[in-house]
Amino acid sequence: MKIVQAIYQLAISLWAGGNAIFTLLLTPILFKTETRDIAARIVGNLFPGYFRWGLTCGVIALVCRLAGHGLTAKLPVFLLLAMLAVTSFQALYVEPRAAELKRQIGSFETTAKDHPLRREFSRLHGVSAVCNLAVLAGGVVLVVLP
């Protein structure tokens, strides 16, 4: 069972760590060092892999948690299911919708901030940011929990 616990901890750590690096380090650096359109294109190209990574780590962690502990401790299982639901929502709804809006907008540098498509994109971006922070917070809790 020690191997199952180790894989569980590794999956959670890789998921939370990947989220932290992408959200708190990589994305801000890209938007500071590149034009908005180039940074948005790079981040947009990374999103599908980023979400697959999260979903894969989450499923592995959930399977390992259930295999090692069953439902004896419900909080970790609940957090994992919530994190997987949020990541699935981002991957299957938010990201595709945001990508379509970006395609329709064309350029964030030349399209007015009050344009309806830009406003809708900003709303989705806000939803995505909250989702990312929620998944990160859940991951931190799971890493710290015994």
C-alpha positions, -999 to +999 in steps of 0.1 A: +000+000+000+030+023+004+034+025-034-003+035-038+001+062-012+033+074-029+017+075-063-013+094-048+010+120-033+030+123-065-001+128-086-015+155-063+019+172-061+023+172-099-012+185-104-010+213-078+026+221-088+018+222-125-012+244-118+009+268-097+037+270-122+013+276-151-010+300-133+014+320-110+047+319-130+045+310-167+014+329-177+024+362-160+059+360-175+045+354-210+021+384-207+050+406-194+075+397-220+054+392-252+027+412-269-008+404-256-017+386-289+014+364-289+011+356-252-026+347-256-017+325-286+010+306-266-012+302-235-041+291-257-019+265-274-008+251-240-043+249-225-054+215-240-023+198-226-026+217-193-061+204-188-052+168-199-024+169-174-047+180-146-074+154-155-048+126-157-032+135-124-066+139-108-079+105-120-047+087-109-049+104-075-086+095-071-080+059-080-050+056-057-069+073-028-099+049-032-076+019-036-055+029-005-082+042+018-116+036+003-142+060+016-128+061+052-117+097+048-143+115+027-127+150+025-099+140+002-123+121-021-147+150-021-119+175-029-106+153-057-140+150-072-146+187-069-112+195-085-119+170-113-153+186-119-139+221-121-110+210-144-135+192-166-157+223-168-127+243-178-115+218-204-149+210-219-167+244-217-146+274-207-115+267-228-133+258-261-156+288-257-127+312-249-107+298-279-137+305-302-141+340-288-103+346-293-107+334-329-136+358-335-119+387-318-087+383-339-066+408-320-068+419-284-045+448-292-068+463-319-102+453-306-117+478-281-120+465-245-157+473-244-164+452-275-191+426-267-168+397-276-140+411-254-164+416-225-176+379-229-140+368-231-131+388-200-160+371-181-148+336-192-113+346-182-125+355-148-144+322-144-113+303-155-090+322-130-114+314-101-115+277-113-076+276-114-073+291-080-099+267-066-081+237-080-048+250-067-062+255-032-077+220-032-043+206-043-025+224-015-051+211+010-046+176-003-008+178-002-009+190+035-035+165+046-021+134+063 
